[in-house]
Amino acid sequence: MFAACMNPFIIWLQTLPGDDEVLLDRALDTVLPAMLRQGPVVAWVVDDTGFPKKGRHSVGVTRQYCGQVGKQDNCRVAVSLSVSTETSGMPVSFRLYLPEGWANDPERRKKAGVPEETAFQTKPQIALEQIQRARERGVPQGVVLADAGYGNDSQFRAQLTEWKLPYTAGIQSSVTVWKPGEQPAPTPKGKGMGRPPKLLQGDPKHQPVTVKGLALSLPPDAFKTVSRRTGVKEDLASRFAALRVRPAHRDYWRAEPHPEEWPLIEWPEGESEPAKYWLSTLPADMRLAELICLAKHRWIIERDYEELKQELGLGHFEGRGWRGFHHHATLCIVSYGFLVAERSLFSPSARASQLKITRRQTTTKLPAARFAPSGITRTRSRPSESSLPAI
């Protein structure tokens, strides 16, 4: 009965004209200045979220890992880029991942209304497109945060470095690095005939190690117990180590070694081996506590998705088409943006019900540098006049 009642709305979504990216841009124009009243942008968070779905005709559905159920299952997955301050975040780009089996199936593509120009892309490739668009729009930059599904992709990390975007990305234990102070063997001198060699040389006696092997070789005092705050209820503590090393991926195709980066390693007390690993291009003088704080900042986006799905119906779309799926997600995200803008009128401690609110506490000054994309003119309004973007 419920599905039957929803059919007219689903049909309307499927046929509704309009560009989802444009609508998200309009929402960002309203929401981001409100977020900036509470503090600067801290991070750009790359993430993906799964939507369990049975059958094979709903766009993008295939058997793949679904974070919502914690295992391989029938689902569709969307990739997003979120902008986050210290206390709030909002998705600014959202796109369905189209598996290769779907991308190469003309019949299913036609039935689901997949645009002709949409070809197969890996999740890191989709994320890079989203990041590039945010750069072009002039969104205030932050450290790019991503899990191992993206951090393991060396091309993803290399492109961020080329764009001069610092990152802290999760990696798997099998990623290889050079031990501290070590690097690949230098390019050998030419022998006087032919072109001189330009690429670094491999040496069977001089090999990199995995980040897991590096962690196991560290002395116990290399790990420090650090408390971190991941919410409003309690502080959490774990053991961490960080040191400067050079990544070792495909050194033999390079003329110079990779620049030094931070491998951050988490090894909880009582565990037999480390639990998590990250690579970060944050500055060499960054303190351990700051590295950990940024690496763990992704929790705020997990909270956003929990609210989007449970409170605003992001996971409730019952249609099968490409356009309907994205229109539904966009409307949910715009609604969430309205809530983020309203919450920004109050101090973080007040939003957590820690303090009584007074008008003095809710009055904050706008930062000197505001987000105002070129080509868009708007008047400055008071915080109490926040409203939904025009559709």
LUMNUKOL-191062 format. One line per field, with one value per residue (C-alpha): z, x, y; residue number from 1; residue in one letter. Coordinates in nm, 3 decimals. Example, Ala and Ser with C-alpha at 12.3 -4.5 7.8 and 13.67 -1.06 7.14 Angstrom:
2
w <- (0.780/0.714)
u <- (1.230/1.367)
v <- (-0.450/-0.106)
pos <- (1/2)
code <- (A/S)
//
This chain:
391
w <- (0.000/0.094/-0.229/-0.431/-0.260/-0.336/-0.708/-0.819/-0.629/-0.771/-1.123/-1.061/-0.943/-1.244/-1.489/-1.296/-1.503/-1.345/-1.265/-0.923/-0.908/-0.963/-0.680/-0.447/-0.542/-0.447/-0.115/-0.048/-0.116/0.177/0.414/0.397/0.515/0.809/0.888/0.865/1.144/1.382/1.243/0.928/0.696/0.844/0.589/0.260/0.335/0.061/0.151/0.004/0.147/0.060/0.010/0.041/-0.251/-0.389/-0.754/-1.050/-1.231/-0.989/-1.122/-0.989/-0.784/-0.775/-0.519/-0.355/-0.012/0.173/0.479/0.617/0.663/0.702/0.434/0.064/-0.033/-0.305/-0.285/-0.467/-0.353/-0.390/-0.367/-0.201/-0.111/0.208/0.346/0.719/0.991/1.343/1.440/1.125/0.775/0.458/0.136/-0.156/-0.429/-0.454/-0.738/-0.781/-0.850/-1.166/-1.156/-1.471/-1.532/-1.542/-1.746/-2.020/-2.033/-2.287/-2.216/-1.841/-1.890/-2.120/-1.885/-1.587/-1.779/-1.729/-1.925/-2.238/-2.126/-1.799/-1.843/-1.593/-1.335/-1.022/-0.693/-0.660/-1.012/-0.921/-0.603/-0.795/-1.032/-0.731/-0.573/-0.897/-0.923/-0.564/-0.644/-0.951/-0.750/-0.495/-0.197/0.100/0.107/0.387/0.435/0.216/0.432/0.289/0.397/0.260/-0.035/-0.173/0.007/-0.133/-0.483/-0.544/-0.844/-0.620/-0.371/-0.648/-0.804/-0.470/-0.431/-0.783/-0.689/-0.370/-0.154/0.174/0.264/0.541/0.381/0.524/0.374/0.409/0.598/0.271/0.142/0.116/0.247/0.309/0.666/0.823/0.663/0.374/0.008/-0.323/-0.468/-0.667/-1.044/-1.156/-1.358/-1.731/-1.883/-2.160/-2.433/-2.510/-2.299/-1.931/-1.704/-1.544/-1.336/-0.985/-0.966/-0.775/-0.549/-0.414/-0.102/-0.046/-0.030/0.125/0.395/0.445/0.690/0.906/0.904/0.990/1.282/1.420/1.405/1.615/1.984/2.237/2.343/1.985/2.056/2.265/2.433/2.310/2.413/2.148/2.151/1.887/2.017/2.300/2.548/2.613/2.533/2.369/2.401/2.196/2.117/1.811/1.638/1.356/1.177/0.850/0.565/0.187/0.009/-0.214/-0.476/-0.822/-0.740/-1.047/-1.271/-1.102/-1.146/-0.783/-0.463/-0.333/-0.085/0.282/0.433/0.769/0.823/1.121/1.297/1.557/1.781/2.061/2.399/2.436/2.062/1.893/1.595/1.471/1.384/1.136/0.913/0.736/0.504/0.538/0.356/0.643/0.737/0.901/1.215/1.275/1.630/1.686/1.850/1.548/1.306/1.505/1.531/1.154/1.078/1.308/1.185/0.938/1.223/1.165/0.814/0.943/1.181/0.891/0.691/0.993/1.023/0.648/0.635/0.962/0.990/0.632/0.432/0.218/0.212/0.144/-0.233/-0.393/-0.760/-1.013/-1.228/-1.235/-1.235/-0.960/-0.735/-0.768/-0.735/-0.417/-0.270/-0.363/-0.192/0.122/0.124/0.067/0.360/0.572/0.471/0.606/0.941/0.944/0.881/1.161/1.406/1.327/1.497/1.830/1.990/1.973/2.349/2.332/2.048/2.271/2.543/2.772/2.833/2.840/2.538/2.557/2.269/2.344/2.296/1.959/1.816/1.622/1.376/1.016/0.925/0.714/0.422/0.316/0.052/-0.241/-0.579/-0.874/-1.079/-0.786/-0.621/-0.302/-0.017/0.329/0.563/0.937/1.083/1.186/0.823/0.707/0.460/0.208/-0.126/-0.409/-0.626)
u <- (0.000/0.281/0.470/0.152/0.095/0.452/0.429/0.301/0.581/0.842/0.711/0.725/1.087/1.179/1.043/1.132/1.373/1.665/2.034/2.106/2.452/2.305/2.057/2.331/2.536/2.248/2.210/2.583/2.567/2.325/2.455/2.831/2.833/2.620/2.869/3.161/3.012/3.112/3.462/3.668/3.650/3.862/3.828/3.690/3.565/3.540/3.302/3.058/2.739/2.543/2.170/2.057/1.830/1.702/1.672/1.884/1.676/1.716/1.993/2.339/2.232/2.479/2.644/2.913/3.030/2.759/2.871/2.517/2.506/2.882/2.924/2.883/2.518/2.287/2.300/2.380/2.655/2.687/3.011/3.006/3.226/3.139/3.267/3.324/3.404/3.498/3.134/2.925/2.937/2.730/2.758/2.828/2.847/2.667/2.677/2.575/2.857/2.767/2.930/3.103/2.834/2.575/2.789/2.830/2.465/2.280/1.938/1.944/2.098/1.813/1.541/1.697/1.758/2.134/2.274/2.467/2.774/2.797/3.067/3.220/3.441/3.599/3.498/3.832/3.784/3.435/3.574/3.849/3.589/3.392/3.703/3.800/3.454/3.474/3.811/3.669/3.378/3.613/3.489/3.723/3.976/4.047/4.250/4.111/4.004/3.926/3.918/4.132/3.899/4.044/4.377/4.497/4.472/4.814/4.680/4.416/4.683/4.917/4.647/4.573/4.945/4.957/4.668/4.857/4.574/4.700/4.537/4.505/4.389/4.338/4.549/4.567/4.846/5.002/5.097/5.478/5.704/6.074/6.200/6.281/6.593/6.588/6.494/6.539/6.885/6.997/7.008/7.338/7.587/7.597/7.870/7.948/7.732/7.368/7.133/7.218/6.965/6.708/6.490/6.555/6.693/6.566/6.800/6.707/6.911/6.747/6.369/6.081/5.855/5.481/5.332/5.236/5.596/5.711/5.467/5.579/5.943/5.887/5.987/5.700/5.780/5.713/5.340/5.178/4.840/4.631/4.279/4.054/3.701/3.474/3.140/2.969/2.945/3.291/3.661/3.821/4.185/4.412/4.782/4.929/5.265/5.367/5.699/5.831/5.891/5.877/5.604/5.748/5.479/5.637/5.963/6.118/5.905/6.031/6.343/6.326/6.199/5.853/5.850/5.828/5.484/5.336/5.229/4.994/4.945/4.680/4.753/4.495/4.613/4.581/4.552/4.798/4.858/4.774/4.413/4.435/4.684/4.687/4.919/4.924/5.092/5.038/5.344/5.646/5.605/5.247/5.192/5.075/4.751/4.665/4.732/4.501/4.231/4.217/4.239/3.942/3.740/3.552/3.315/3.127/3.025/2.917/2.688/2.556/2.467/2.301/2.074/2.017/1.903/1.713/1.557/1.530/1.466/1.781/1.761/1.387/1.385/1.190/1.229/1.462/1.580/1.897/1.727/1.480/1.756/1.962/1.663/1.555/1.908/1.938/1.611/1.723/2.062/1.910/1.674/1.968/2.150/1.860/1.893/2.270/2.216/1.959/2.185/2.470/2.273/2.364/2.699/2.824/2.785/2.429/2.341/2.458/2.214/2.505/2.419/2.121/2.113/2.112/2.100/2.458/2.576/2.406/2.556/2.874/3.077/3.111/3.468/3.667/3.686/3.340/3.234/3.091/3.121/3.192/2.890/2.647/2.533/2.336/2.273/2.407/2.138/2.122/2.173/1.807/1.702/1.846/1.617/1.606/1.775/1.543/1.457)
v <- (0.000/0.242/0.170/0.224/0.560/0.663/0.584/0.928/1.101/0.866/0.926/1.300/1.274/1.064/1.324/1.640/1.857/2.036/1.997/1.848/2.006/2.352/2.303/2.178/2.484/2.712/2.533/2.566/2.940/2.970/2.704/2.753/3.118/3.004/2.726/2.969/3.179/2.900/2.849/2.789/2.490/2.210/1.931/1.809/1.460/1.198/0.918/0.670/0.535/0.222/0.165/-0.201/-0.292/-0.622/-0.720/-0.614/-0.351/-0.058/0.165/0.080/-0.220/-0.506/-0.730/-0.519/-0.410/-0.219/-0.024/-0.009/-0.387/-0.434/-0.702/-0.787/-0.757/-0.632/-0.253/0.067/0.302/0.678/0.878/1.218/1.512/1.697/2.026/2.022/2.272/2.167/2.115/2.067/1.925/1.907/1.705/1.939/1.675/1.341/1.087/0.727/0.482/0.291/-0.057/-0.178/-0.441/-0.163/0.076/-0.187/-0.297/-0.076/-0.228/-0.167/0.177/0.280/0.154/0.331/0.655/0.662/0.961/0.863/1.059/0.864/0.599/0.362/0.534/0.400/0.559/0.747/0.885/1.011/1.166/1.347/1.498/1.620/1.771/1.943/2.099/2.225/2.383/2.553/2.692/2.848/2.648/2.721/2.439/2.197/1.882/1.602/1.306/0.963/0.600/0.317/0.265/0.588/0.617/0.284/0.434/0.591/0.788/0.944/1.055/1.173/1.393/1.558/1.630/1.776/2.004/2.101/1.969/1.816/1.486/1.232/0.908/0.563/0.284/-0.092/-0.266/-0.392/-0.044/-0.019/0.257/0.306/0.293/0.633/0.779/0.532/0.576/0.392/0.340/0.646/0.653/0.488/0.686/0.628/0.413/0.657/0.498/0.571/0.778/0.803/0.630/0.860/0.627/0.501/0.150/-0.150/-0.345/-0.692/-0.617/-0.281/-0.314/-0.118/-0.260/-0.270/-0.023/-0.320/-0.441/-0.089/-0.074/-0.412/-0.300/0.012/0.008/0.015/0.371/0.492/0.460/0.732/0.713/1.004/1.099/1.241/1.377/1.221/1.342/1.521/1.235/1.100/1.112/0.808/0.703/0.480/0.437/0.608/0.643/0.875/0.922/1.063/0.814/0.798/0.600/0.327/0.274/0.221/0.396/0.239/0.466/0.781/0.991/1.111/0.949/1.033/1.325/1.231/1.181/1.088/0.728/0.741/0.408/0.321/0.022/-0.007/-0.127/-0.505/-0.576/-0.814/-0.585/-0.234/-0.160/0.131/0.309/0.647/0.838/1.215/1.504/1.746/1.956/1.793/2.006/1.889/1.762/1.403/1.515/1.733/1.446/1.220/1.484/1.526/1.154/1.092/1.391/1.171/1.077/1.402/1.293/0.953/1.142/1.351/1.041/0.883/1.186/1.207/0.846/0.817/1.163/1.292/0.975/0.961/0.582/0.564/0.609/0.323/0.409/0.251/0.542/0.750/1.091/1.004/0.870/1.188/1.423/1.243/1.264/1.632/1.724/1.538/1.711/2.056/1.992/1.886/2.202/2.406/2.228/2.286/2.658/2.679/2.494/2.732/3.011/2.852/2.782/2.419/2.374/2.505/2.264/1.984/2.103/2.184/2.549/2.778/3.004/3.382/3.625/3.731/3.372/3.335/3.652/3.581/3.783/3.676/3.574/3.814/3.570/3.457/3.211/3.407/3.233/3.457/3.550/3.526/3.848/3.852/4.091/4.031/3.908/3.866/3.514/3.499/3.529/3.194/3.026/2.748/2.825/2.910/2.608)
pos <- (1/2/3/4/5/6/7/8/9/10/11/12/13/14/15/16/17/18/19/20/21/22/23/24/25/26/27/28/29/30/31/32/33/34/35/36/37/38/39/40/41/42/43/44/45/46/47/48/49/50/51/52/53/54/55/56/57/58/59/60/61/62/63/64/65/66/67/68/69/70/71/72/73/74/75/76/77/78/79/80/81/82/83/84/85/86/87/88/89/90/91/92/93/94/95/96/97/98/99/100/101/102/103/104/105/106/107/108/109/110/111/112/113/114/115/116/117/118/119/120/121/122/123/124/125/126/127/128/129/130/131/132/133/134/135/136/137/138/139/140/141/142/143/144/145/146/147/148/149/150/151/152/153/154/155/156/157/158/159/160/161/162/163/164/165/166/167/168/169/170/171/172/173/174/175/176/177/178/179/180/181/182/183/184/185/186/187/188/189/190/191/192/193/194/195/196/197/198/199/200/201/202/203/204/205/206/207/208/209/210/211/212/213/214/215/216/217/218/219/220/221/222/223/224/225/226/227/228/229/230/231/232/233/234/235/236/237/238/239/240/241/242/243/244/245/246/247/248/249/250/251/252/253/254/255/256/257/258/259/260/261/262/263/264/265/266/267/268/269/270/271/272/273/274/275/276/277/278/279/280/281/282/283/284/285/286/287/288/289/290/291/292/293/294/295/296/297/298/299/300/301/302/303/304/305/306/307/308/309/310/311/312/313/314/315/316/317/318/319/320/321/322/323/324/325/326/327/328/329/330/331/332/333/334/335/336/337/338/339/340/341/342/343/344/345/346/347/348/349/350/351/352/353/354/355/356/357/358/359/360/361/362/363/364/365/366/367/368/369/370/371/372/373/374/375/376/377/378/379/380/381/382/383/384/385/386/387/388/389/390/391)
code <- (M/F/A/A/C/M/N/P/F/I/I/W/L/Q/T/L/P/G/D/D/E/V/L/L/D/R/A/L/D/T/V/L/P/A/M/L/R/Q/G/P/V/V/A/W/V/V/D/D/T/G/F/P/K/K/G/R/H/S/V/G/V/T/R/Q/Y/C/G/Q/V/G/K/Q/D/N/C/R/V/A/V/S/L/S/V/S/T/E/T/S/G/M/P/V/S/F/R/L/Y/L/P/E/G/W/A/N/D/P/E/R/R/K/K/A/G/V/P/E/E/T/A/F/Q/T/K/P/Q/I/A/L/E/Q/I/Q/R/A/R/E/R/G/V/P/Q/G/V/V/L/A/D/A/G/Y/G/N/D/S/Q/F/R/A/Q/L/T/E/W/K/L/P/Y/T/A/G/I/Q/S/S/V/T/V/W/K/P/G/E/Q/P/A/P/T/P/K/G/K/G/M/G/R/P/P/K/L/L/Q/G/D/P/K/H/Q/P/V/T/V/K/G/L/A/L/S/L/P/P/D/A/F/K/T/V/S/R/R/T/G/V/K/E/D/L/A/S/R/F/A/A/L/R/V/R/P/A/H/R/D/Y/W/R/A/E/P/H/P/E/E/W/P/L/I/E/W/P/E/G/E/S/E/P/A/K/Y/W/L/S/T/L/P/A/D/M/R/L/A/E/L/I/C/L/A/K/H/R/W/I/I/E/R/D/Y/E/E/L/K/Q/E/L/G/L/G/H/F/E/G/R/G/W/R/G/F/H/H/H/A/T/L/C/I/V/S/Y/G/F/L/V/A/E/R/S/L/F/S/P/S/A/R/A/S/Q/L/K/I/T/R/R/Q/T/T/T/K/L/P/A/A/R/F/A/P/S/G/I/T/R/T/R/S/R/P/S/E/S/S/L/P/A/I)
//
